[in-house]
């Protein structure tokens, strides 16, 4: 593959084989960005776990201190008694039958779906559509709850959900290139600390096998786990 001039310049700023302290990587990742738009800053974490074991199939949520830099579109699936609450909390869409029908017809133009416990039996059939898109409401991710206003507010402020893939890795956005280095570092640390607390008691050996920080179309920077305090 032929590299662009910008990518060649970016590659020169990255030392091959170097493992970067988190604060240094957070600064360099801004310098090696080659896009004209506000690129996503992503964290890629390879964990020493076996996702095939139920207690090691990690999934959860974390409230990033500086948000993700992206306004998320939220759909609340609920009965009429919760629609006003969802609206006042800032939900982009709310209701039940209308949106269930739209989803069955292929509409999934949202980032997060929150549901009340009462409607879960009714929307269970949507799992085949929403599951592969990681949109199906789930108690473990805080998206099945009677506290609609709180859930919507947290998502809008920067709460994200994550889950390991079949290889035991987590890939998620933690900000934008327009963030300053300190904001990027603090968001990264928040996710890493959360995962540290979630380490399964049955996991053996090295837990954080590797951590990489990257932006859209940029080289990845390997992070020195020891520089992330409390891990």
Secondary structure, 3 states (H helix, E strand, C coil): CCCCHHHHHHHHCCCCCCEECHHHHHHHHHHCCCCCCCCEEEEEEEECCCCCCHHHCCEEEEECCCCCCCCCCEEEECCHHHHHHHHHHCCCEEECHHHHHHHHCCCCCCCEEEECHHHHHHHHHHHHHHHHHCCCCCHHHCCECCCHHHHHHHHHHCEEEEECCCCCEEEEEEEECCCCHHHHHHHHHHHHHHHHHCCCCCCCCCCEEEEEEEECCCCCEEECHHHCCCC
